[in-house]
Amino acid sequence: MKIMVTGATGRLGGLILQLLAERIQPERHTGGVRTPTECDVAADVRTPLKRDVADVRSPQERLITDAQTPPGRHFAHAPTHPGQLIAGVRNPEQAARLLARGIEVRVADYDRPDTLPGGFCGINKLLLISSSHPDDGVRLEQHSRVIHAAQEAGVKHLLYTGFAFPRPGGKDVHSLTEQRIAESGMAYTFLRSGLYTDFVEVLGLWQAMASGELVTAPGEWRFNSVIREDLAQAMALVLAEDGHEGRSYELAAARTWGFTELAEVLSQHAGREVRHREDPAVQHWIYAFLAKINTGATSSDLEQLLGRQAVPLAESIKPFIRPPAELQER
Ligand SMILES: NC(=O)c1ccc[n+]([C@@H]2O[C@H](COP(=O)([O-])OP(=O)(O)OC[C@H]3O[C@@H](n4cnc5c(N)ncnc54)[C@H](OP(=O)(O)O)[C@@H]3O)[C@@H](O)[C@H]2O)c1
């Protein structure tokens, strides 16, 4: 079984691969003795190196995963051999950490259709991480290219990271991508992510703790947000296991939170009271974005896949409680 994750130099893809690669021992396969395969000729393939880079995670990701992420379900079926796990990237120069973990690296650039047939050669299961391009029209074209190339390359099972709780019959990029995947005839699984908790970054948590006041735009806001570490673990489990064909998972929180609860956890972190106040003068594009998506619906899918509770709000926001200058540096 060959599993590939695209967008592998990104934050979500990197975490998924890190989890899936835990049982691979790259040092046994170094020395340039690997026999070239048919796919090596077709793809720009980088083979595993010695494990000389200690950690593929960013400092922010390490902050959460080292200390607080509970183990949850065991990875009984994770790949054990370097050839089984493949990272799809657009820039192999950025993939040293993946190579060091024993992951094969291939170029699979959504904007360069010539890279896709070779990139997907011999792949059984492909996780398409949705593109980060800011234009949804471009994203849909990129995703369509990947779907077409996967179909042509004989991929059996295509998994896609859309957005949780799509509107029925919606014409947004994720709904249209899912529709095209379903029409392709390949087996599919839709792994729909909830809102990343990262959005709290724009709320000024550091300033709220310093001033004792969290000031937000008025509204009945509820959030089903999730962190990438939980999403990555659930997605990695789905990728490693047999089955899941034809399933759609709403990978959002099982319980929502609001700004009052956020002020409460900020109070715990600050060791002093932080109150929540609504102010109509607060203007930020994030509120227009949040109003367009379903942030209030909940699902037990994520926790069921994880076999544990999702990381709680108090832990999830820790990476965002930093001085504004430090947040901008990331
Ligand atoms: N649920 C949410 O709240 C939420 C929020 C933000 C984004 N998202 C979606 O979730 C996806 C994954 O999140 P993330 O945190 O991993 O984002 P990320 O760190 O920005 O990673 C995005 C990945 O997509 C890759 N990519 C972009 N254009 C590509 C192309 N033309 N060909 C191949 N790969 C390409 C990037 O490659 P490089 O490393 O080369 O740049 C990167 O690896 C995002 O791409 C976005 O669609 C969801």
The ligand as a MOL file (V3000), in Angstrom:
LIG
                    3D

  0  0  0     0  0            999 V3000
M  V30 BEGIN CTAB
M  V30 COUNTS 48 52 0 0 0
M  V30 BEGIN ATOM
M  V30 1 N -10.2810 24.9630 8.2920 0
M  V30 2 C -9.7200 26.1740 8.3230 0
M  V30 3 O -10.0250 27.0460 9.1640 0
M  V30 4 C -8.6640 26.5080 7.3270 0
M  V30 5 C -7.9220 27.6730 7.5130 0
M  V30 6 C -6.9170 27.9510 6.5830 0
M  V30 7 C -6.6840 27.0920 5.5160 0
M  V30 8 N -7.4420 25.9810 5.3830 0 CHG=1
M  V30 9 C -7.2270 25.0380 4.2360 0
M  V30 10 O -6.5230 23.9250 4.7530 0
M  V30 11 C -5.3660 23.6640 3.9240 0
M  V30 12 C -4.2560 23.0400 4.7550 0
M  V30 13 O -3.9630 23.8870 5.8410 0
M  V30 14 P -2.4640 24.1360 6.2890 0
M  V30 15 O -2.5560 24.7220 7.6240 0
M  V30 16 O -1.6210 22.9470 6.0620 0 CHG=-1
M  V30 17 O -2.0310 25.2750 5.2320 0
M  V30 18 P -0.5460 25.6530 4.7920 0
M  V30 19 O 0.4130 25.4360 5.9000 0
M  V30 20 O -0.6570 27.0050 4.1690 0
M  V30 21 O -0.2330 24.5730 3.6650 0
M  V30 22 C -0.8140 24.6080 2.4010 0
M  V30 23 C -0.0560 23.6320 1.5430 0
M  V30 24 O -0.6060 23.6790 0.2180 0
M  V30 25 C 0.5110 23.6600 -0.6570 0
M  V30 26 N 0.2200 24.2160 -1.9690 0
M  V30 27 C -0.2260 25.4360 -2.2610 0
M  V30 28 N -0.2880 25.5820 -3.5880 0
M  V30 29 C 0.1610 24.4190 -4.1280 0
M  V30 30 C 0.3740 23.9630 -5.4360 0
M  V30 31 N 0.1590 24.7430 -6.4870 0
M  V30 32 N 0.8110 22.6900 -5.6150 0
M  V30 33 C 1.0720 21.8950 -4.5730 0
M  V30 34 N 0.9180 22.2850 -3.2950 0
M  V30 35 C 0.4770 23.5300 -3.0840 0
M  V30 36 C 1.5560 24.5150 0.0250 0
M  V30 37 O 2.8210 24.3000 -0.5460 0
M  V30 38 P 4.1210 25.1490 -0.0680 0
M  V30 39 O 4.5560 24.5380 1.2330 0
M  V30 40 O 5.0770 24.9380 -1.1860 0
M  V30 41 O 3.6620 26.5640 0.0880 0
M  V30 42 C 1.4370 23.9820 1.4360 0
M  V30 43 O 2.2050 22.8270 1.5800 0
M  V30 44 C -5.0230 25.0340 3.3290 0
M  V30 45 O -4.2790 24.8640 2.1450 0
M  V30 46 C -6.3980 25.6280 3.1040 0
M  V30 47 O -6.9770 25.1690 1.8870 0
M  V30 48 C -8.4060 25.6610 6.2680 0
M  V30 END ATOM
M  V30 BEGIN BOND
M  V30 1 1 1 2
M  V30 2 2 2 3
M  V30 3 1 2 4
M  V30 4 1 4 5
M  V30 5 2 4 48
M  V30 6 2 5 6
M  V30 7 1 6 7
M  V30 8 2 7 8
M  V30 9 1 8 9
M  V30 10 1 8 48
M  V30 11 1 9 10
M  V30 12 1 9 46
M  V30 13 1 10 11
M  V30 14 1 11 12
M  V30 15 1 11 44
M  V30 16 1 12 13
M  V30 17 1 13 14
M  V30 18 2 14 15
M  V30 19 1 14 16
M  V30 20 1 14 17
M  V30 21 1 17 18
M  V30 22 2 18 19
M  V30 23 1 18 20
M  V30 24 1 18 21
M  V30 25 1 21 22
M  V30 26 1 22 23
M  V30 27 1 23 24
M  V30 28 1 23 42
M  V30 29 1 24 25
M  V30 30 1 25 26
M  V30 31 1 25 36
M  V30 32 1 26 27
M  V30 33 1 26 35
M  V30 34 2 27 28
M  V30 35 1 28 29
M  V30 36 1 29 30
M  V30 37 2 29 35
M  V30 38 1 30 31
M  V30 39 2 30 32
M  V30 40 1 32 33
M  V30 41 2 33 34
M  V30 42 1 34 35
M  V30 43 1 36 37
M  V30 44 1 36 42
M  V30 45 1 37 38
M  V30 46 2 38 39
M  V30 47 1 38 40
M  V30 48 1 38 41
M  V30 49 1 42 43
M  V30 50 1 44 45
M  V30 51 1 44 46
M  V30 52 1 46 47
M  V30 END BOND
M  V30 END CTAB
M  END
